[in-house]
Amino acid sequence: MDFAVRTLSSQESKVVLALSEQGRRETTREDIIRLLGTSPQAADHVIRSLRRKGWLERGGWGKYLLIPPDQGWQALGESNLLALASSIASPYYFGFATAAAHYGLTTQLRSTIFLVTPQHVRPKEIQGTKIRIVKVTPRRFFGFSSVDVFGYPVMLSDREKTVLDCIDRPALAGGIGESATILAAATRRFDWEKVASYLKQIASVTLVRRLGWLADHTGAEIPETIRTRMHSMADRPGVSFLGPRKPANDAIGYSRQWHLMVNTPMSAVSESRARAKRRNIEKKGA
């Protein structure tokens, strides 16, 4: 495999050294034009050359990430696609299957990165990877913090919010079965008090009911005080659904305890059945 040569011309050196000395990892086309004091066309030539040599990588329209001298061409490994995608929208966080994979809650490989934002942003593609934009209301835009990816800070939903997001929109997690698996894996290190506060903030009866049923299905141990609060939140008129409105012939059916119509076959969630409970037992006996 041929790799880009990272030698620099005087103009290219000026850009790289200025950014490095300032401790900056991000820049824009306008920044480079001002830095070089040259025409936009000449700056574009420098940018193209720096990208070809592996010093800059596009992170969005007119935005670029510096690949530090100490990291070289290897800096842009697969996981650093998050750093590149982080400049697509502001504010944002990476969530759903992307965050679940970061926490090791899923083993499924994804060809899409899920970026959550309250803004209107078009889908993007970076280095052949699709960036799916998930627009959410301000009420649901919380529960994330900064994590380090090869020296680049990116915003990622925390473990609890990741699980709730995946249960709320299973299609963005790999389906209902995978959402159940993610929950089972997450409950080994779960802050149920935080979960309860998140449920209150989101204020979705359907989400509470789904979480309750899936927790029981996977054998996750909900603290009694939290279970009581969840039942109180779920005790509202009407029925919620997990799966399509029209049930399959072998759908699991109605859960009276959680007022939830589970319109998915048991085969879709069989792998996660009592999985959280088994892991707790294995851990205690280890």
Beta strands, then each sheet from edge to edge (+ up, - down):
strand 1: 26-28
strand 2: 56-60
strand 3: 63-66
strand 4: 93-94
strand 5: 112-117
strand 6: 124-126
strand 7: 129-135
strand 8: 144-149
strand 9: 152-157
strand 10: 240-242
strand 11: 251-255
strand 12: 260-265
sheet 1: 1+ 3- 2+
sheet 2: 4+ 5- 7- 6+
sheet 3: 8+ 9-
sheet 4: 10+ 12+ 11-
end
